[in-house]
Amino acid sequence: MMKQNNSFREISDKLLAAGSVLIYPHVNMDGDALGSAVALCRALRDLGKASYILIEDEIPRNLLFMDRGYCTHDQNILEDVDVSLCLDCGDLSRFLKRKDKFLAGKSSICIDHHRTTVPFCDYNYVDPEVAATGQLIYYLLKEMECCTDFRMDGEIADAIFAAITTDTGNFQYSNTTRQCHEIAAELYDLGVDVRRVSQEIYESVRQERILLHSAAVAAMERFAGGKAAMAVVTQDMLKQTGAGMDETEGIVDKLRSIEGVEIAVLVKEDTEKLKLSLRAKSWGNVAVIAEEFGGGGHTKAAGCSLKLPLEEGIPLIRQAVERSLQLYHE
Amino acid sequence: MMKQNNSFREISDKLLAAGSVLIYPHVNMDGDALGSAVALCRALRDLGKASYILIEDEIPRNLLFMDRGYCTHDQNILEDVDVSLCLDCGDLSRFLKRKDKFLAGKSSICIDHHRTTVPFCDYNYVDPEVAATGQLIYYLLKEMECCTDFRMDGEIADAIFAAITTDTGNFQYSNTTRQCHEIAAELYDLGVDVRRVSQEIYESVRQERILLHSAAVAAMERFAGGKAAMAVVTQDMLKQTGAGMDETEGIVDKLRSIEGVEIAVLVKEDTEKLKLSLRAKSWGNVAVIAEEFGGGGHTKAAGCSLKLPLEEGIPLIRQAVERSLQLYHE
């Protein structure tokens, strides 16, 4: 059942032949999911298509600047959709509330860079070697420029920069490649406003968020001989700080930045389950930990959920991290 | 007296003709100063020159990885030096203790990107349009490759990446250009190990430091209608977290990044006085606050001291910040 990737030309042709396209970024959208979606939606509209980004949760506050009327929660906004296109996710479970609408599209496309993605659409472009889906969207839009009057502009450049800079940790993660910088260089020619994107994403931080990060870090735990660091965000901490669970991004990276820490774990106490964000620094592998709990991701960044209360989940997580640190070592 | 820039060819020729070169980065060296110096020193040694980086203060902990026997405090390490070359600084006051040695060189070269630099050497390349001196060193080494067997390698690539990424705030500051990304892309061909550089520079943070930052931020105070944020680092907090007062850098920037905060203040409880770090975000002026207490600085970043205990100093600081916010407003 495994399908080969289609070419950008084939995907471009399919999109150019469509009248309507609904774009599906994954739940808990990040800069790459939304940036990719915005760049593509804007391009499709420029090309005269009816296009929206269909979402099922809220846009993170620091990414709101990208949504200039592209995102909607309204599943009826377009009927008889020609193309359902999922971005930065290759699994129906990452857009569960929109699944039926997605499958109702006359045809489907998946563009993604996750290693665990199994191609399941009519057209697929899945490349785990690229750092960000935004990179693939850039190549797709270049392809579209070849045979149409469409041209990328500053707004699209901002969205693609947002996608690449967030998913590469500002060009610091090991997933960063020559191509990321080549694209960034070309975005300057398109008028990217790096300062604005960066200020929006990183420098308008809610005090509640900063207080939550401080509280989580202050209560962190080191284990596995110091090689692992784990922090927990509980519902109580959200109440005390006034922050939302969508404001936990960055905590796990702070844990990883500690000298001697190889694997960092953030455990979020959701209403019915624990959600985990996992990071490895250099030689560790967190994909195996995530997979153990039915999740997935990359070796250096992965995620999963556990349907367990905190007191039962934490020891299991600790054990899984320790196992991974034994399996993959320096 | 103002001299025009020399060409990289002229500077390259001068260096290729030299037998010995001493390189002078500025005091309080940063990633750009040291990264540029290491890249150049390594290249000169490859070319058979006697070359060292002469320093007068300590290498910051997170930059130590770059020094593989290049840096020395020993002013007698080379005698009758052919070329004195200052990097990332264009002012003798930034290498005051090494000034006499610098001036004793048979000829002098300055390579810098500071707007305030007045060319004062025999050969100068000063370009305030580039984001980092490391960029200029890259161009110079390319020039050297043209007429010699010398070739840049992974170690040089790492040093140049360190220079560019630190001075551009990881490609987020407004000084970042297309050329920064073009060079970064080319560094991949040379085998740059971005992950290692980034880990060394940013991800070897002492846990004590992170705990201190969390404690200080968690206890911060907002006042002046939310326009001001103030955090205090007490001697007690240092004891509790195990951190040193030299590990407070970054706290005041975190306060400033909070939505709505225009002026951020960090108060450090030193043994006999209070030391203040002040930051303004966009329209505020902290220089006037610092001057009020006998300190100084720029409108957006300033500092001062108060010979008062905390309980007496804090109300005075609060008042001074409020006065400044009344005087300078949006």
Interface residues (C-beta under 8 A of the other chain):
Chain A: T165 G169 N170 F171 Q172 Y173 S174 T176 T177 R178 Q179 H181 E182 A184 A185 Y188 D189 V194 R195 S198 Y202 E203 S204 V205 R206 Q207 I210 L211 H213 S214 A215 V217 A218 R222 K254 R256 S257 I258 E259 G260 K281 S282
Chain B: T165 N170 F171 Q172 Y173 S174 T176 T177 R178 Q179 H181 E182 A184 A185 E186 Y188 D189 V194 R195 R196 S198 Q199 Y202 E203 S204 V205 R206 Q207 I210 L211 H213 S214 A215 V217 A218 R222 A229 K254 S257 I258 E259 G260 V261
